[in-house]
């Protein structure tokens, strides 16, 4: 995996933290952001599905077109 530095506005970071708290309390911010980017990529047709080496935990919500 490649490491990048990303500055996130406070309102977006709060949303990420809220997602973690409500959906996957054991997740790290990094894992949550990677999952969000994957969901975006799948939702926009840039990836076919979640399936792959970095598949999210089964407890995480699936992408809308994951199937």
C-alpha positions as CSV (number, residue, x, y, z in Angstrom):
1,X,0.0,0.0,0.0
2,X,1.2,3.5,-0.7
3,X,1.2,6.1,2.1
4,X,-0.1,9.6,1.3
5,X,-0.6,12.7,3.4
6,X,-4.1,14.1,3.3
7,X,-5.5,17.2,5.0
8,X,-9.2,16.7,5.8
9,X,-11.6,19.5,6.7
10,X,-13.0,19.3,10.3
11,X,-16.6,18.6,9.1
12,X,-15.5,15.7,6.9
13,X,-13.3,14.2,9.6
14,X,-16.3,14.4,12.0
15,X,-18.3,12.5,9.5
16,X,-15.6,9.8,9.3
17,X,-15.4,9.6,13.1
18,X,-19.2,9.3,13.3
19,X,-19.2,6.5,10.7
20,X,-16.6,4.6,12.7
21,X,-18.5,5.2,16.0
22,X,-21.9,4.1,14.6
23,X,-20.8,1.3,12.2
24,X,-17.4,-0.1,12.9
25,X,-16.0,1.0,16.3
26,X,-12.9,-1.1,15.9
27,X,-11.9,0.5,12.6
28,X,-9.1,3.0,12.3
29,X,-9.5,6.3,10.5
30,X,-7.3,5.0,7.8
31,X,-9.4,1.9,7.3
32,X,-12.6,4.0,7.2
33,X,-11.1,6.4,4.6
34,X,-9.9,3.5,2.4
35,X,-13.4,2.0,2.6
36,X,-15.0,5.3,1.7
37,X,-12.7,5.7,-1.3
38,X,-13.5,2.2,-2.4
39,X,-17.2,2.8,-2.1
40,X,-16.8,6.0,-4.2
41,X,-14.8,4.2,-6.8
42,X,-17.3,1.3,-7.0
43,X,-20.3,3.7,-7.0
44,X,-18.7,5.7,-9.9
45,X,-17.9,2.6,-12.0
46,X,-14.2,2.9,-11.5
47,X,-13.9,-0.5,-9.8
48,X,-16.1,-3.4,-10.3
49,X,-16.7,-4.4,-6.7
50,X,-15.2,-4.5,-3.2
51,X,-13.6,-7.8,-4.0
52,X,-9.8,-7.8,-3.9
53,X,-6.8,-7.9,-1.6
54,X,-8.2,-5.1,0.6
55,X,-11.8,-6.4,1.0
56,X,-13.5,-4.6,4.0
57,X,-14.6,-6.5,7.1
58,X,-17.9,-8.4,6.6
59,X,-19.6,-6.1,9.1
60,X,-19.0,-3.0,6.9
61,X,-21.9,-1.7,4.7
62,X,-21.5,-2.9,1.2
63,X,-21.2,-0.6,-1.8
64,X,-24.5,0.1,-3.5
65,X,-23.7,-2.0,-6.6
66,X,-21.7,-4.7,-4.8
67,X,-23.1,-8.0,-5.5
